[in-house]
């Protein structure tokens, strides 16, 4: 899932710090989620999806 977040950030030409801010997360926490070093709760997943402006959450689960 973290690799999909990273991919979407790159595809949309976003900055990690802006996504983290919009998701009300610490930038390093978002980086840990993206690297798979920290388990992400459902609440965090929803906030990240909203920050990425993803309507279909399945986008985050591709190839998982």
N, CA, C and O atoms as a Tinker XYZ file with bonds, in Angstrom:
   256  protein
     1  N      0.818000   -1.180000    0.000000    73     2
     2  CA     0.000000    0.000000    0.000000    64     1     3
     3  C      0.873000    1.260000    0.000000    63     2     4     5
     4  O      0.562000    2.231000   -0.688000    81     3
     5  N      1.947000    1.241000    0.760000    73     3     6
     6  CA     2.842000    2.387000    0.805000    64     5     7
     7  C      3.430000    2.725000   -0.550000    63     6     8     9
     8  O      3.593000    3.897000   -0.893000    81     7
     9  N      3.750000    1.691000   -1.324000    73     7    10
    10  CA     4.315000    1.945000   -2.654000    64     9    11
    11  C      3.266000    2.583000   -3.570000    63    10    12    13
    12  O      3.614000    3.366000   -4.454000    81    11
    13  N      2.006000    2.259000   -3.369000    73    11    14
    14  CA     0.946000    2.882000   -4.159000    64    13    15
    15  C      0.777000    4.351000   -3.780000    63    14    16    17
    16  O      0.532000    5.194000   -4.643000    81    15
    17  N      0.905000    4.653000   -2.507000    73    15    18
    18  CA     0.842000    6.050000   -2.073000    64    17    19
    19  C      1.984000    6.824000   -2.723000    63    18    20    21
    20  O      1.788000    7.918000   -3.252000    81    19
    21  N      3.169000    6.244000   -2.675000    73    19    22
    22  CA     4.337000    6.889000   -3.282000    64    21    23
    23  C      4.123000    7.099000   -4.781000    63    22    24    25
    24  O      4.424000    8.168000   -5.312000    81    23
    25  N      3.609000    6.088000   -5.453000    73    23    26
    26  CA     3.359000    6.173000   -6.896000    64    25    27
    27  C      2.363000    7.283000   -7.221000    63    26    28    29
    28  O      2.572000    8.058000   -8.154000    81    27
    29  N      1.288000    7.355000   -6.456000    73    27    30
    30  CA     0.262000    8.365000   -6.698000    64    29    31
    31  C      0.825000    9.765000   -6.463000    63    30    32    33
    32  O      0.535000   10.687000   -7.225000    81    31
    33  N      1.617000    9.923000   -5.423000    73    31    34
    34  CA     2.251000   11.218000   -5.159000    64    33    35
    35  C      3.118000   11.624000   -6.346000    63    34    36    37
    36  O      3.098000   12.779000   -6.772000    81    35
    37  N      3.875000   10.672000   -6.876000    73    35    38
    38  CA     4.737000   10.967000   -8.023000    64    37    39
    39  C      3.914000   11.259000   -9.275000    63    38    40    41
    40  O      4.208000   12.204000  -10.006000    81    39
    41  N      2.885000   10.451000   -9.523000    73    39    42
    42  CA     2.045000   10.647000  -10.715000    64    41    43
    43  C      1.356000   12.005000  -10.711000    63    42    44    45
    44  O      1.196000   12.637000  -11.755000    81    43
    45  N      0.952000   12.444000   -9.527000    73    43    46
    46  CA     0.250000   13.718000   -9.422000    64    45    47
    47  C      1.210000   14.879000   -9.203000    63    46    48    49
    48  O      0.786000   16.024000   -9.045000    81    47
    49  N      2.501000   14.579000   -9.196000    73    47    50
    50  CA     3.544000   15.584000   -9.012000    64    49    51
    51  C      3.322000   16.401000   -7.735000    63    50    52    53
    52  O      3.394000   17.630000   -7.734000    81    51
    53  N      3.049000   15.668000   -6.651000    73    51    54
    54  CA     2.816000   16.294000   -5.357000    64    53    55
    55  C      4.077000   16.223000   -4.505000    63    54    56    57
    56  O      5.006000   15.476000   -4.813000    81    55
    57  N      4.100000   16.984000   -3.461000    73    55    58
    58  CA     5.192000   16.954000   -2.487000    64    57    59
    59  C      4.707000   16.194000   -1.261000    63    58    60    61
    60  O      3.574000   16.372000   -0.814000    81    59
    61  N      5.586000   15.335000   -0.718000    73    59    62
    62  CA     5.233000   14.551000    0.465000    64    61    63
    63  C      4.807000   15.473000    1.599000    63    62    64    65
    64  O      3.849000   15.181000    2.315000    81    63
    65  N      5.508000   16.570000    1.763000    73    63    66
    66  CA     5.179000   17.474000    2.879000    64    65    67
    67  C      3.774000   18.063000    2.739000    63    66    68    69
    68  O      3.088000   18.280000    3.738000    81    67
    69  N      3.344000   18.321000    1.494000    73    67    70
    70  CA     2.001000   18.863000    1.293000    64    69    71
    71  C      0.929000   17.808000    1.559000    63    70    72    73
    72  O     -0.109000   18.099000    2.153000    81    71
    73  N      1.194000   16.578000    1.110000    73    71    74
    74  CA     0.247000   15.489000    1.373000    64    73    75
    75  C      0.145000   15.243000    2.874000    63    74    76    77
    76  O     -0.950000   15.084000    3.414000    81    75
    77  N      1.295000   15.215000    3.542000    73    75    78
    78  CA     1.309000   15.014000    4.995000    64    77    79
    79  C      0.521000   16.122000    5.691000    63    78    80    81
    80  O     -0.276000   15.849000    6.589000    81    79
    81  N      0.740000   17.347000    5.285000    73    79    82
    82  CA     0.022000   18.477000    5.888000    64    81    83
    83  C     -1.481000   18.339000    5.671000    63    82    84    85
    84  O     -2.268000   18.494000    6.605000    81    83
    85  N     -1.874000   18.046000    4.428000    73    83    86
    86  CA    -3.297000   17.917000    4.113000    64    85    87
    87  C     -3.953000   16.740000    4.840000    63    86    88    89
    88  O     -5.153000   16.759000    5.113000    81    87
    89  N     -3.153000   15.719000    5.148000    73    87    90
    90  CA    -3.669000   14.551000    5.870000    64    89    91
    91  C     -3.513000   14.707000    7.384000    63    90    92    93
    92  O     -3.854000   13.804000    8.147000    81    91
    93  N     -2.996000   15.857000    7.808000    73    91    94
    94  CA    -2.747000   16.132000    9.228000    64    93    95
    95  C     -1.831000   15.075000    9.842000    63    94    96    97
    96  O     -2.091000   14.544000   10.923000    81    95
    97  N     -0.746000   14.788000    9.111000    73    95    98
    98  CA     0.250000   13.820000    9.563000    64    97    99
    99  C      1.620000   14.471000    9.599000    63    98   100   101
   100  O      1.884000   15.443000    8.890000    81    99
   101  N      2.475000   13.926000   10.425000    73    99   102
   102  CA     3.879000   14.309000   10.416000    64   101   103
   103  C      4.499000   13.787000    9.124000    63   102   104   105
   104  O      4.205000   12.667000    8.706000    81   103
   105  N      5.337000   14.570000    8.500000    73   103   106
   106  CA     5.956000   14.168000    7.228000    64   105   107
   107  C      6.718000   12.853000    7.365000    63   106   108   109
   108  O      6.649000   11.999000    6.482000    81   107
   109  N      7.440000   12.689000    8.465000    73   107   110
   110  CA     8.199000   11.450000    8.664000    64   109   111
   111  C      7.287000   10.251000    8.876000    63   110   112   113
   112  O      7.627000    9.137000    8.477000    81   111
   113  N      6.139000   10.463000    9.496000    73   111   114
   114  CA     5.175000    9.364000    9.663000    64   113   115
   115  C      4.688000    8.910000    8.296000    63   114   116   117
   116  O      4.594000    7.711000    8.032000    81   115
   117  N      4.375000    9.871000    7.421000    73   115   118
   118  CA     3.930000    9.515000    6.071000    64   117   119
   119  C      5.029000    8.760000    5.333000    63   118   120   121
   120  O      4.750000    7.791000    4.628000    81   119
   121  N      6.260000    9.192000    5.490000    73   119   122
   122  CA     7.383000    8.488000    4.842000    64   121   123
   123  C      7.510000    7.053000    5.371000    63   122   124   125
   124  O      7.799000    6.134000    4.606000    81   123
   125  N      7.295000    6.863000    6.674000    73   123   126
   126  CA     7.352000    5.506000    7.243000    64   125   127
   127  C      6.224000    4.635000    6.689000    63   126   128   129
   128  O      6.438000    3.455000    6.412000    81   127
   129  N      5.028000    5.200000    6.526000    73   127   130
   130  CA     3.919000    4.450000    5.926000    64   129   131
   131  C      4.270000    4.059000    4.491000    63   130   132   133
   132  O      4.032000    2.927000    4.072000    81   131
   133  N      4.834000    4.999000    3.748000    73   131   134
   134  CA     5.188000    4.742000    2.357000    64   133   135
   135  C      6.273000    3.671000    2.244000    63   134   136   137
   136  O      6.282000    2.888000    1.295000    81   135
   137  N      7.177000    3.642000    3.205000    73   135   138
   138  CA     8.272000    2.667000    3.185000    64   137   139
   139  C      7.855000    1.329000    3.790000    63   138   140   141
   140  O      8.620000    0.365000    3.746000    81   139
   141  N      6.652000    1.264000    4.352000    73   139   142
   142  CA     6.188000    0.026000    4.973000    64   141   143
   143  C      6.819000   -0.232000    6.320000    63   142   144   145
   144  O      6.815000   -1.367000    6.797000    81   143
   145  N      7.361000    0.796000    6.943000    73   143   146
   146  CA     8.027000    0.644000    8.241000    64   145   147
   147  C      7.095000    0.884000    9.412000    63   146   148   149
   148  O      7.468000    0.652000   10.562000    81   147
   149  N      5.891000    1.344000    9.132000    73   147   150
   150  CA     4.920000    1.609000   10.183000    64   149   151
   151  C      3.549000    1.160000    9.702000    63   150   152   153
   152  O      3.187000    1.368000    8.544000    81   151
   153  N      2.797000    0.547000   10.592000    73   151   154
   154  CA     1.452000    0.090000   10.261000    64   153   155
   155  C      0.507000    1.285000   10.260000    63   154   156   157
   156  O      0.543000    2.127000   11.157000    81   155
   157  N     -0.323000    1.341000    9.252000    73   155   158
   158  CA    -1.241000    2.457000    9.069000    64   157   159
   159  C     -2.640000    2.056000    9.505000    63   158   160   161
   160  O     -3.171000    1.044000    9.048000    81   159
   161  N     -3.234000    2.846000   10.384000    73   159   162
   162  CA    -4.605000    2.613000   10.798000    64   161   163
   163  C     -5.575000    3.094000    9.728000    63   162   164   165
   164  O     -5.208000    3.861000    8.838000    81   163
   165  N     -6.807000    2.637000    9.827000    73   163   166
   166  CA    -7.835000    3.005000    8.862000    64   165   167
   167  C     -8.043000    4.511000    8.820000    63   166   168   169
   168  O     -8.237000    5.084000    7.748000    81   167
   169  N     -8.004000    5.153000    9.982000    73   167   170
   170  CA    -8.197000    6.600000   10.020000    64   169   171
   171  C     -7.115000    7.328000    9.233000    63   170   172   173
   172  O     -7.397000    8.304000    8.539000    81   171
   173  N     -5.886000    6.855000    9.340000    73   171   174
   174  CA    -4.777000    7.469000    8.595000    64   173   175
   175  C     -4.938000    7.221000    7.099000    63   174   176   177
   176  O     -4.681000    8.106000    6.283000    81   175
   177  N     -5.358000    6.028000    6.752000    73   175   178
   178  CA    -5.568000    5.678000    5.350000    64   177   179
   179  C     -6.602000    6.598000    4.705000    63   178   180   181
   180  O     -6.407000    7.073000    3.586000    81   179
   181  N     -7.683000    6.840000    5.403000    73   179   182
   182  CA    -8.744000    7.707000    4.889000    64   181   183
   183  C     -8.226000    9.130000    4.725000    63   182   184   185
   184  O     -8.506000    9.780000    3.718000    81   183
   185  N     -7.472000    9.618000    5.710000    73   183   186
   186  CA    -6.936000   10.986000    5.625000    64   185   187
   187  C     -5.949000   11.128000    4.477000    63   186   188   189
   188  O     -5.942000   12.149000    3.789000    81   187
   189  N     -5.114000   10.113000    4.262000    73   187   190
   190  CA    -4.159000   10.148000    3.159000    64   189   191
   191  C     -4.899000   10.114000    1.823000    63   190   192   193
   192  O     -4.564000   10.864000    0.907000    81   191
   193  N     -5.898000    9.250000    1.712000    73   191   194
   194  CA    -6.676000    9.162000    0.471000    64   193   195
   195  C     -7.345000   10.495000    0.156000    63   194   196   197
   196  O     -7.372000   10.917000   -1.000000    81   195
   197  N     -7.884000   11.159000    1.172000    73   195   198
   198  CA    -8.501000   12.468000    0.948000    64   197   199
   199  C     -7.460000   13.496000    0.527000    63   198   200   201
   200  O     -7.715000   14.316000   -0.355000    81   199
   201  N     -6.291000   13.455000    1.153000    73   199   202
   202  CA    -5.217000   14.395000    0.792000    64   201   203
   203  C     -4.749000   14.174000   -0.640000    63   202   204   205
   204  O     -4.347000   15.116000   -1.323000    81   203
   205  N     -4.803000   12.916000   -1.093000    73   203   206
   206  CA    -4.407000   12.586000   -2.465000    64   205   207
   207  C     -5.568000   12.781000   -3.447000    63   206   208   209
   208  O     -5.410000   12.604000   -4.655000    81   207
   209  N     -6.726000   13.146000   -2.912000    73   207   210
   210  CA    -7.943000   13.335000   -3.711000    64   209   211
   211  C     -8.308000   12.068000   -4.481000    63   210   212   213
   212  O     -8.620000   12.104000   -5.671000    81   211
   213  N     -8.258000   10.945000   -3.757000    73   211   214
   214  CA    -8.615000    9.644000   -4.322000    64   213   215
   215  C    -10.056000    9.329000   -3.933000    63   214   216   217
   216  O    -10.399000    9.318000   -2.751000    81   215
   217  N    -10.883000    9.076000   -4.918000    73   215   218
   218  CA   -12.277000    8.732000   -4.649000    64   217   219
   219  C    -12.447000    7.229000   -4.484000    63   218   220   221
   220  O    -13.279000    6.778000   -3.696000    81   219
   221  N    -11.666000    6.459000   -5.219000    73   219   222
   222  CA   -11.739000    4.999000   -5.159000    64   221   223
   223  C    -10.570000    4.478000   -4.344000    63   222   224   225
   224  O     -9.443000    4.433000   -4.837000    81   223
   225  N    -10.822000    4.084000   -3.103000    73   223   226
   226  CA    -9.764000    3.621000   -2.204000    64   225   227
   227  C     -9.050000    2.378000   -2.730000    63   226   228   229
   228  O     -7.939000    2.068000   -2.300000    81   227
   229  N     -9.693000    1.661000   -3.670000    73   227   230
   230  CA    -9.048000    0.483000   -4.247000    64   229   231
   231  C     -7.742000    0.849000   -4.943000    63   230   232   233
   232  O     -6.862000    0.004000   -5.107000    81   231
   233  N     -7.622000    2.091000   -5.345000    73   231   234
   234  CA    -6.385000    2.569000   -5.977000    64   233   235
   235  C     -5.179000    2.364000   -5.058000    63   234   236   237
   236  O     -4.065000    2.121000   -5.521000    81   235
   237  N     -5.421000    2.467000   -3.748000    73   235   238
   238  CA    -4.334000    2.274000   -2.787000    64   237   239
   239  C     -3.965000    0.803000   -2.595000    63   238   240   241
   240  O     -2.888000    0.492000   -2.088000    81   239
   241  N     -4.857000   -0.096000   -2.999000    73   239   242
   242  CA    -4.638000   -1.524000   -2.776000    64   241   243
   243  C     -4.210000   -2.287000   -4.023000    63   242   244   245
   244  O     -4.125000   -3.514000   -3.990000    81   243
   245  N     -3.938000   -1.585000   -5.119000    73   243   246
   246  CA    -3.504000   -2.257000   -6.351000    64   245   247
   247  C     -2.230000   -3.040000   -6.087000    63   246   248   249
   248  O     -1.299000   -2.544000   -5.452000    81   247
   249  N     -2.201000   -4.270000   -6.583000    73   247   250
   250  CA    -1.026000   -5.147000   -6.512000    64   249   251
   251  C     -0.550000   -5.418000   -5.086000    63   250   252   253
   252  O      0.630000   -5.687000   -4.863000    81   251
   253  N     -1.475000   -5.347000   -4.118000    73   251   254
   254  CA    -1.089000   -5.623000   -2.726000    64   253   255
   255  C     -1.342000   -7.078000   -2.431000    63   254   256
   256  O     -1.090000   -7.536000   -1.317000    81   255
